């Protein structure tokens, strides 16, 4: 029997945490590229990238994404996945006339312009609570469809970001039924961010299993546990036949009271994957599993292999 292969995603930066919270958090293109290369060598096959400005504020500036993508691709063949969620500070937020803060749509969509072979597609509307602000992330149905259509035009494979069962059963399933992605769809189940994101699910084995049971047939899934949920959620995902994500975007600590680095988190999950009798997929194996490059696409993304 062949050894089951597991896609390991490293999420090195994110759009929330600051270096003041963990000095190992990479925020600039060169340091992100170094971290990603180390994690690739440890067994990661996808990198979930967030861009930051020189002042560490979150951005979807395609020039910064392109710089990161170029630096990483010069080092390795890891699958590049740029965010269209962006983050909750920096260029990404603005205050409306009514005083409500909003995650800026016109900034989010810039994440598709840097040639990555995958991009996150948050087919979700939530309110994020961060830094004493309540920030609306408005992804209305028309916006969900716009993201899906524009990714398809660019040959980008979506990574569907979901935080609750409704995000699967309503938004994602609707777009998949419309033919907005080819099989297999790849869904990232984000668990344990309920204290910061309204409408998000807390992590528990029962909650994760229910989310998995909601997925459309033929879907591949990975799980992202936030904070202390990262390790148990990853192992639970493996037991359910899924894939895993680790990194400082989701969890700043290796254990209670001890800050982590991206390479430590990657090495630990790869070690546990092997202890369970699995093997981390190479980037090329992950591409085969995800049907990359996207079949029938009118164009091939710059950094696709």
N, C-alpha and C positions, 0 to 999 in steps of 0.2 A: 504494500500500500504506500502511496506517496504521502509525504509529510504535508499536512495542511499549511497553507501560507497565509500570513496575517499582514495586512497593510498597517504600517505604523506611521502616523502623521505626527510631525513635530510642529507645534505652534509656539514659536520662540518669543513673540513680543506682545501681540494683541493691541487693542486700542483703549486700554483702561489704565493699567498699572504704570507707575513711574519708577525711575531708578532709585528714588529716595526710599521706595519700599523694598527693593532688592537690587543691590549694585550690579548683580550679574545679568540683569535684564538688558538685552541688546536692543538698541533703538536706532542706530545709524547703519547705513548700508554695509559698510565694511565689517562691522562687528556682527551684524546679523548673518552675513555670508560666512564668516568664520564659524559661528555657532552651528549654522545649518550644515556646513561641511563636516564638522565633527559628529553631528547627529546622524548624518548620512552614513558615515563610516561605521557608526554603531548599529545601524539597521533601519533607519527611517527611510521611507520611500516617497512620502509626500511632505511638502512644507506648506503650512498655512500662514501666509505672509500678511502683515500689517505694516504700512509705511508710517514713518514719523518724520516730522520736520526737524531741522537742526536743533530747535529748542525742546525736542522730544514730544511736541504736541502731535496728536493723531492727524493724519491726512490721507487722502486717496490720490494725491498728486501723481499722475502717470509717469512723470519724469523720475520721481524718486523710486516708484515701483520698477521702472525700466532699469534704473541703475542697480537696484537689488537683484533683479532677475538676471542681468548681465553678469554681475559678479558671481552669483551662485552657479549659473550655467557654465562659467569658465572653470569651475572647480569640479562639477559632478552632474549627473543626469537625473537628479531628484525631480519629481513632479512639482511644478510651480503652481501654486494656488493663491491668487491675489484676492483680497477681501473687497467686497462692495458694501460692507457694513461700516467699515472705517473705524469708528471709535466714538468716545463720549467727551472729547475735549479737542483742543486745537482747531483746525480748519473745519471740523466736521459738525459743529453745532452753531446754532444761531438763535436769537431770541425774537419771537414774533411780537407784533404790536400789542397783543393781548397779554404779554408777559410770559407766555409759554415757551419753553425751550424746545427746539426740534433738531433732530439729526438731519442735516441738509441733504435733500435728494440730489440736487445738482452736483454735490461733491461726491456722494456715494457712487454714482454711475461712472465716474472717472476711473474707478478701479478696473474697468474692462478694457482700458486703452493701452495697456503696457505689454501685450503679447503673451500673457500667461496661458497655459493650456487648460487650466481650470480657474474658476472664480466661485466664490461663495454666493449663494442666492438665498437671501433671507426672505422667504415668502411669508413674512410675519409682520404684524403690527403690535408693538409693545411700548411700554413706558419704562425707561431705565432710570433708576435713582442713583445719582452719582454726584459727589461733591456738593451736596445740598441743593442739587437741581433735579427736577423731574423732566426727563428728556423724551419727547415723543419720537418714536421711529415709525413713521407712517409708510407702510408698504401696502397700500390699497390694492384691490384685485387688478386694477389697470396697471399699476406699477409692477406687480408680480409678473404679469404677462409681458410688459415691456422688457424687464430684465431677461426673461427667458428667451424672448424673440431676438434681442440684441446679442445675447451670448451665442445663440444658434447661428446668427449671421456671421459671427466672428470665429466660428469653429471652437468655441470655448465650452468645455464640459462643466455643467453646474455641479457644485456641491450644495445640496439642499440643506439649509440650516433650520432645524426645528427645535422648539422649546416645550411643546405640549402636544397632546394627541390631536387637537383641532388643527394645528399647523400641518399635520400629516393628512388627516382625513378630509379637510376642506381645501386648503390652499395648494399644497404640493400635489395631492392626488388629482385635483382638477386640472392642473397644468400638465401633468403626465398623461392624463387621458386625452388631452388636446394634442399630444404628440410633440411636446416641447423639449423632450429629451429622449435619447435612445436607450434601450436596455443595455446594461443595467443602470438604473438610476442609483446615484450614491448619496445617501442621506446621513447627515451628522446629527445624532441625537444628543442635544446639550442638556445635561442634567445637573441640578444643584445650584442654579443661579437665581433661584426664586426670590432670594432676599433683595436682589438688585434689579431683576427684570420681572415686571408684572406679567402674569400669564405663563410663567415658566414653571416647570415641574421640579419638585425636590427629588433628589436621588434616593431610591430604594431598589432592591432587587425586583420587587413586585411592580414598581412604577416603570422601570426599564423594560421588563418583560412585556408589560401592557403596550408600551410605545412600539416595541418590536412587532407585536401582534397586529398593530394598526397599519403597518407598512404595506404598500401595494405589492402584489406578487412580482417576483423577479428583482426586487430591490436588494442592493448591497448596503449595509449600514456600518457605521462606526459610532463610537460613543465618546463623548467628552464630559468627564466629570469635573466639576468646578470645585476648587479648594480641596478640602479633605476628602471629597468624593472622587478625586481623580483616580487613585489606585483601585479601590474596590469597584468602581464603575468600569474601569478597563478590564479587570479580570472577569467581571460579570458579563461584559460584552463578549469576551472570548468564549465563555460557557454557552452563550446563546447563538454562537456562530458568526459573530461580528468582528469588527476591526477596532483599532484603538487609537487614541490621540493623547499625547502628553505635551507638556511644555509650560513655560512661565506665563504664557497668555492666560492659562486656566488655573494655575496653581503655583504660588511663589515659594512653597515649602517642600522640603524633602521629607521631613517628619515634624512633629509638633515642636515649634520653637527653633527649628534649624532651616535656614534658607537654602534653596536648591539652586542648581544650574540646569540649563537645558540638557547638557550631556549626561548629567547624573540621572535625570528623569528618563531619558531615552535608554541609557544602559540598563537601568533597573527593569523597565518594562520588557526589553528584549530578553533579559535574563529570565524573567518569569515566563515569557512566551515559550522559550526553549524548555524550561522546566516542565511546562504543561504538555510538551510533546509536539509543539508547533514550530514554525520557522518564520522569521520575518521575510516578507516578500521583498525582492529587489525592485527598484523603480521600473525596470522593464517588465517584470512579472505583474506588478501593480497595473501598469498600462494595459496589459493583456486582460486582466480581470475587469478593468473599467471600460474596456473597448475604446482606448485612446490610440492614435488621435481620433477625434470624433468623426464617425463615418458619414460620408455624403456632405461634409461641410463645404461651403463655397470657398472658404479660405482656410489656410493652415496658420495657427498662431505662430508668432515669431519664435517662441521658445519651445514649441512642440518638437518631439523627437519621433 
